[in-house]
Structures are given as structure tokens and as C-alpha cells.
């Protein structure tokens, strides 16, 4: 979960079985009212959800590549 201004982004696991979860859905909501603003489901982004930025709206993920280097991946709404 990440808070930015009056918006909150929350990551939800889509499928969990025997302690292993797969797939992620992200919801952005108004942090004061709880009203849902948008849902994001992007199976093409992998890594650890690291940051949510409200303006311009985007998610930042951290992932390790094949050379064991840390990469920052940004995903925005289309």
C-alpha cells in the first residue's frame, strides 16, 4: 500500500493457494473517502511494488534482471 496526497494505491493478490500467491491487481482510491478511482491489472509488470505517484499517475516496481542487477520499471495507465 502507498499513500500519495489524497490517493492511496493498494496491491491485491489475485490467486493464492498453499501460501503461494500469483497475479496482482492494483486499486487506487481516495484516501479520505475510500471511493475507488481506478483498478489496474497489468500482468506484464513483474517485481515488487515500490512506489505510487499520483501526478502523473504511475506505479514503480523493482525487479532483478538476469544479470542480478536491480531495475526500476514504471507503469502508467494507457
N, C-alpha and C positions, 0 to 999 in steps of 0.2 A: 504494500500500500504506500502511496506517495501523495503528499499534500502540496498544492501549489496555488497560492492565492485563495480563491473561494472554490477551487475544484479539487476533487480527490480522485485518484486513479487506483483501482483495486484489481489485482490479478486473481483469477479463479482457475483451479484445475478442472478440466472437463471430464476426465475419466480416472478413477482411482480404484485399484484392486490390489490386495495383499501388500499394502504400504507403498505401492508404486503408482505415481500419477503421470498421465500423459495429456498433452494438449493444454492450451491456455486460452482463456477468454479474458479480455480487459474491459472494465466498465469505468466510465468517467461520470461522476455525479457532482452536483452542487454540494459542497461540504457543509453548508449551513442548513439547507432544507432537505437534503437526501434525494432530491429529484434527479433521476437519471438523465444525463445529457447525451451519451452515446455508448455503444458497445463496439468493441473491436475484437475480431477473431482472425489472426494472421498466422497461419500455420507455417509460413515461410521464414519467420523470425525465430531463431533459437538462441538460447543463452539465458542469463539471469537478468530479470527486470531490475534495472538500476535507477532509472530516473524518469519522471514525468514532467514535461514542460507545457504550460498552458498556452503560451503565446510566442511563436506559433505552436499549435498543439502537436506534440510528438512524444514518442517513447524512446528511451535509450536503453540498450541491452549491452551486457558484457558477455563476450564469448571467447573461447580459446580456439585458435586455428590449429591446423595440422602440424605447424612448427612450434606449438606450445607458446605462441605469442598472444597476448590479450588484445582483443579487438573491440572497438566501440561501434555498435550498429544502431543507427537511428531509423525509426519507422514513423511515418506520418499517414494521416488519413488521405485517401485518394478521392 
